[in-house]
Amino acid sequence: MRVRSGLLVGALAFALVAAACGGDDGGGSGGGDGGTTAITIVTEWSYPDPLWIPFLVADEQGYYADAGLDVTVQQPPDNSTTMKMLATGDAQVGLSATTDVVFAKGEGLPVVAVSNMTQSNNWGLFQLGDQPIDVAALKGKTVGIYNDSWTAAMLPLVLASGGLTMDDVEAVAATGSVIPLLLEGKIDVATEVTNLGGVEISTSGGGFTQLLAPDAGAPDTPVWVYVASSEWAAKNPGLVTGWLEATRKGIEWASQDPEDAVALFEETYPEAATDNGYNLEAWQATIPLLTVGGAYPAQTDAVWAAFTQALVDAGQLEAALDPGEYYTNDYLP
């Protein structure tokens, strides 16, 4: 496996034009030695996080090779480029926030969600101390955010439960993690997910309360999905299924041996290694989110329809497409 951490943004822009004109779909069968196919997995974030562990394990344990795949894990240059890389053929499959798929399809990009990664909406508001979070009381307060599509979609929905809009709070965008801003008292609440931000607070020695989005009326939609170039997937259905199956094997191995899985992650991305056990705790907190009763539920029309309609009702999406435009279960193992 190869790991790449950079991409020429100018080249990507050129590729977007080429893709719009019917350019090369990338990947293809027989792209590697010995009958293997070279594919690129693009991640959801530009900085390494433990969500990538299944990819690393699946490669290290030979699961991708067994599926005929020679993989490269590619970080996007920023947190809004994953879908564009799939559309241009710079990547064939990847991991993304569910919202990224919705907004990409609204722009007509040829991408599709091929499986849930997580199975619920574990995003919410986090506050230091032991007092419950009162959304209505956030008027005039500072809220730490990320400049990503999931936060942009969820925060207005949660604020609405307290009769507030984005104009009623001061959003403070973090360049890295938002949690240090919370711990240093620079913001009143942080927007995060339980398995990453929540763990970051606890491993830093902080006590906190949380209000998850579904408890404030937002849809209980999985935060992350596995995605693919819809054009490439249609031409290579067996490879997509093989990738998903191998990735699930990576999840299962990493769930049974989390210490070694995290050691592999930190060896691959030394810049993300920590000395307070964050990566191990974050991965262990992620494991329960990946399945329901040990199974991998298929995506459903009902979940996608409820999610996109909520975005329409909140004025964040002009119109919802048919659920089948956003996802497919055709490639599930």
Secondary structure in CASP SS format (residue, H / E / C, confidence):
PFRMAT SS
TARGET T0000
AUTHOR 0000-0000-0000
METHOD secondary structure of the structure
MODEL  1
M C 1.00
R E 1.00
V E 1.00
R E 1.00
S C 1.00
G C 1.00
L C 1.00
L C 1.00
V H 1.00
G H 1.00
A H 1.00
L H 1.00
A H 1.00
F H 1.00
A H 1.00
L H 1.00
V H 1.00
A H 1.00
A H 1.00
A H 1.00
C C 1.00
G C 1.00
G C 1.00
D C 1.00
D C 1.00
G C 1.00
G C 1.00
G C 1.00
S C 1.00
G C 1.00
G C 1.00
G C 1.00
D H 1.00
G H 1.00
G H 1.00
T C 1.00
T E 1.00
A E 1.00
I E 1.00
T E 1.00
I E 1.00
V E 1.00
T C 1.00
E C 1.00
W C 1.00
S C 1.00
Y C 1.00
P C 1.00
D C 1.00
P H 1.00
L H 1.00
W H 1.00
I H 1.00
P H 1.00
F H 1.00
L H 1.00
V H 1.00
A H 1.00
D H 1.00
E H 1.00
Q C 1.00
G C 1.00
Y H 1.00
Y H 1.00
A H 1.00
D H 1.00
A C 1.00
G C 1.00
L E 1.00
D E 1.00
V E 1.00
T E 1.00
V E 1.00
Q E 1.00
Q C 1.00
P C 1.00
P C 1.00
D C 1.00
N C 1.00
S C 1.00
T C 1.00
T H 1.00
M H 1.00
K H 1.00
M H 1.00
L H 1.00
A H 1.00
T H 1.00
G C 1.00
D C 1.00
A C 1.00
Q C 1.00
V E 1.00
G E 1.00
L E 1.00
S E 1.00
A E 1.00
T H 1.00
T H 1.00
D H 1.00
V H 1.00
V H 1.00
F H 1.00
A H 1.00
K H 1.00
G H 1.00
E C 1.00
G C 1.00
L C 1.00
P C 1.00
V E 1.00
V E 1.00
A E 1.00
V E 1.00
S E 1.00
N E 1.00
M C 1.00
T C 1.00
Q C 1.00
S C 1.00
N C 1.00
N C 1.00
W E 1.00
G E 1.00
L E 1.00
F E 1.00
Q E 1.00
L E 1.00
G C 1.00
D C 1.00
Q C 1.00
P C 1.00
I C 1.00
D C 1.00
V H 1.00
A H 1.00
A H 1.00
L H 1.00
K C 1.00
G C 1.00
K C 1.00
T E 1.00
V E 1.00
G E 1.00
I E 1.00
Y C 1.00
N C 1.00
D C 1.00
S H 1.00
W H 1.00
T H 1.00
A H 1.00
A H 1.00
M H 1.00
L H 1.00
P H 1.00
L H 1.00
V H 1.00
L H 1.00
A H 1.00
S C 1.00
G C 1.00
G C 1.00
L C 1.00
T C 1.00
M H 1.00
D H 1.00
D H 1.00
V C 1.00
E E 1.00
A E 1.00
V E 1.00
A E 1.00
A C 1.00
T C 1.00
G C 1.00
S C 1.00
V C 1.00
I H 1.00
P H 1.00
L H 1.00
L H 1.00
L H 1.00
E C 1.00
G C 1.00
K C 1.00
I C 1.00
D C 1.00
V E 1.00
A E 1.00
T E 1.00
E E 1.00
V E 1.00
T H 1.00
N H 1.00
L H 1.00
G H 1.00
G H 1.00
V H 1.00
E H 1.00
I H 1.00
S H 1.00
T H 1.00
S C 1.00
G C 1.00
G C 1.00
G C 1.00
F E 1.00
T E 1.00
Q E 1.00
L E 1.00
L E 1.00
A H 1.00
P H 1.00
D H 1.00
A H 1.00
G C 1.00
A C 1.00
P C 1.00
D C 1.00
T C 1.00
P C 1.00
V C 1.00
W E 1.00
V E 1.00
Y E 1.00
V E 1.00
A E 1.00
S E 1.00
S H 1.00
E H 1.00
W H 1.00
A H 1.00
A H 1.00
K H 1.00
N C 1.00
P H 1.00
G H 1.00
L H 1.00
V H 1.00
T H 1.00
G H 1.00
W H 1.00
L H 1.00
E H 1.00
A H 1.00
T H 1.00
R H 1.00
K H 1.00
G H 1.00
I H 1.00
E H 1.00
W H 1.00
A H 1.00
S H 1.00
Q H 1.00
D C 1.00
P H 1.00
E H 1.00
D H 1.00
A H 1.00
V H 1.00
A H 1.00
L H 1.00
F H 1.00
E H 1.00
E H 1.00
T H 1.00
Y C 1.00
P H 1.00
E H 1.00
A H 1.00
A C 1.00
T C 1.00
D C 1.00
N C 1.00
G C 1.00
Y H 1.00
N H 1.00
L H 1.00
E H 1.00
A H 1.00
W H 1.00
Q H 1.00
A H 1.00
T H 1.00
I H 1.00
P H 1.00
L H 1.00
L C 1.00
T C 1.00
V E 1.00
G C 1.00
G C 1.00
A E 1.00
Y C 1.00
P C 1.00
A C 1.00
Q C 1.00
T C 1.00
D H 1.00
A H 1.00
V H 1.00
W H 1.00
A H 1.00
A H 1.00
F H 1.00
T H 1.00
Q H 1.00
A H 1.00
L H 1.00
V H 1.00
D H 1.00
A C 1.00
G C 1.00
Q C 1.00
L C 1.00
E C 1.00
A C 1.00
A C 1.00
L C 1.00
D C 1.00
P H 1.00
G H 1.00
E H 1.00
Y C 1.00
Y E 1.00
T C 1.00
N C 1.00
D C 1.00
Y C 1.00
L C 1.00
P C 1.00
END
